[in-house]
């Protein structure tokens, strides 16, 4: 049985029949006693952590809360997984790498610059050094989906009447494809850290233009430099290119970023 903590956009897409979902209202993952109570009662074979505070602004303004969810939460779930002998699947983030002047594989050294990415990096470091090897750390990047959700990059862009977007290359992850990646890695009994992104890259400008074409025709899209967009945001946004070669070496072939973006745009809100 799979036990999924968190009930956001990722959970909504990856969950399948037989999964038990534990929303925040039933368990704050930062509470070890409550986490242990649930896992000892359910005795799952797999624990999937989708719980996260992903808003850069909220993380900066509420550092303790962000730490409790993004760092302490995964540590508690790892402790509980080890106690019942379950595999922990932790959803991390490719945003722990800042700069698209390099392609980051799973061995690359994170260089974080804001509280959100600090908390995600700390969780990864703890899990990999804890001494319990039955885990997967999955690192998606800039999640897009055909399902509208406030944290879906397409939805976030569509909330603007006017948007300034840069053309720096970045990795992206289609959540519907991420479900396949997760299922594949579990089926193949893989462990360790895996970058989970689509092949190739796209740009925020390409995403914004796609949103205008398929979702919000009245939106005004401006091409800006990366430096200009940084000045418009209270917290630093990163450019990241991930290598997914390790994932492909297990036998999974992701579709391209361009194909994933086109599919999500064409099917946005139709399910």
N, C-alpha and C positions, 0 to 999 in steps of 0.2 A: 504494500500500500504506500502511496506517495502522500506526504503531508506538505502542503504548500503554505508558507507564511507570507501574508500580504495579499491584497486583492485589488491590485492596480491593473494597468493595461497589459503588462506581461502575463500576469496570472490569468486574465480573461481569455488570452489566446492559447497559452500553453496547457491549461488544465484539460484533463480528459476524464471520461467516465471512471469512477472509482476513486478519484483524488479527493482528499479531504482538505478544504481550504480554511485557513485560520486567519480571519481579518484582524486588523489592529484593535477593533472593538472587543475582540475576545482575548487577544494576547498582545501586549507590548513586548516585542522581541528583546528589549533592553531589560526585561524582568526575568532573570534566570530561573527563579522558583516557578513562575508560571510556565515558562518554556519547558522545563523539566516535567512539570505536572502533566502537560499535554502529551509530550513525547513518550513518557512512561506509560500513559494510559493507552495511547494509540499504537505504540511499538511499530513505527513505520520502517520500511526497508530503505526508503529514500526521503530525505528532507530537502525541499527546494525553498531557498530564501529569495523571495521577490520583494520583501519589505525594504523600503529605502526612502530617504529624504533626498530628492534630486534637484530641488530648486536652489540655485546658487545663492540667491538673495535670502531665502529663508534659512539656509544653512549658516550664512554669515551672521544673521540677526539672532539665531537661536543655536549657538554652538553646542551647548550641552545636549539639547534634544537631538541635533544632527549626529553627534557623537554616539549617543545612546542607541540610535537606530542603525546608523551606517557602520559603526565599528563594534560597539559592545554587543549589538544584536547578533551579528554573525559569529562572534566569539561564543555567545551563549548557545547558539544553535549547533556550533561545532562541538561544544562540551556535551550537549544532549545527544548529538549523533553518535559520538564516541561511546556514550553510556549505553545506548541501545543497539550499537553495531550497525547503524544506518549510514548510507552514503549521503554526504552533504553536497548539494549543488547550490553554490552561491553565485548570484548574479552581481558581478562587479561592474567595472566601467573602463572603457578604453581612454576616457578623459584623463587618466592619471599620467598620460604622456602629452607633453606640451611642445608642439612644434612639428610641422610637416616637412622639415628639412632632413628627416630620417624616416625609415620604415621600421616600425617597432614590432619586434617579435616578442614572444613570451619571456625571453631572458633580458629584454631591455630594462634599463634602470628608470623607474618613474621619476618625473620631475614635476611635482605638483605645486600649485601656486595659490589655490583658494581652499577654504575650509572643506567644501564638499569633496574635492579630490584628495585632500589630506585624509579624510575619514575613510574613503574607499581604499586608499593605499595602505593604511594601517591595518584594515581588516584582512587584506590580501597577505600582508607580511605575517600576521598572527597565524592565519590558517596554514600557510606553507611551513611555518616553523613550530607548530604545535606538537607534532609527533604522531598525528593520526592521519594516515595516508589515504583513507577512503573518501576523497573529496574531489569535486570539480569546481574550479573557479572559471567562470565564463565571462569574457570581457566583450560586450557589444559596444557599439559606437553610434551616436546620433540616431536613435531609434525612430523609424518611420513605420506606418501601418495603414492598412485600408480601413481600420476601425477608428473613428474619431475618439480622441481622448485628450484632456488638457495637457498631458505630457508628451503627446505625439508631436514630432517636429512639424508635420504637415498642419495639424490643428493649431499649434502655436503660431505658425506663420500666418494662417488664415484669419487670425484675430486682429491683424493689422490692417488699417486702411491704406497705409503707406509704409514701405519697408526699404531699408538700406541693407543690401547684402553684398558680401565680397565673393570673389571667384577663386579663393584658395582651395586646392584639392583636399578632400577629407574622405575618410572611410565612413560608411553608413551601415546600419543593420536593419533589415526589414524584419519586424517582429514575427511575422508569419514564417519567414525562413529561419529565424532564431529558434522557433519551436522545433523545426526539423533538425537543426544542429544539436539541440539539447537531447532530443529523442535518440538521435544517432549515437552520440557520445555515451549515453547511458546504456544503450543496447550493446555497444562495442566494449562495454565495461572499462572505459577509459577513466583515468584519474589525472589530476594535476591541473595546470593552467592552460586555457585555450582562448585565443582571440577568436571572437565569433562575429565576423562581418562579411558583407557581400564582397565579391571580387571587384578589384579596381576602385575607383574613386568617383565622387561627384563634388559639387560645390554648393554652398548655401545659395548662391545666385541662381544656379540651375533649379534648385528646390523651389525657390521663391517664384521663378518664372512658371514652373509647373503648377504651383498652387494657383497662380493667377489664371492659367489656361484652363484648369480642370475644376477648381473649387471656388475661386472668388475672382471673377473677371474684372470687377471694379477696383481691385487692389492696384496701387501704383508701386512699381518695383524700380528701385534705383541701384545701379552698380556702384559700389563704394570700395575703397581699399580696406584691408584688414585693420590697419591702424585707425582709420576713420570710424569703423564699427566699434572698436575698443573704447573710443572716447564717448560713445553713445550708451555704453553699458556700465552699471555700477561695479560689476565684477568681471574679471577677465574670462573670456571665452577662448578655448584653445582650438588649434588646428592639429589634427592627428591622423596619421596614416598607419594602419595596422597591417601586419603580415598575417594572413590566415593559412599559411603553408602547413603548419602543424595540424590544423583541422583537416586540410585536404589530404594529408598523409594518412589519415585514418580511413579514407575512402569516401568522404563526403565532398561533393563538388558544389559550392555555392553559385547561385546565378550572379550576374554582374550587378554592380550598383546601379548602372543605367537601366537595366531590365527591371530591377526591383523597384526603383523609383517610378518608372512608367506604369508598372502594374498597380502599385499602391495608389497612384493618382487616378488611374482609370477606374479603379474599383472603390475609391474612397466613399464611405458612407452607404454602400450598397448592400452590406450584409445585415 
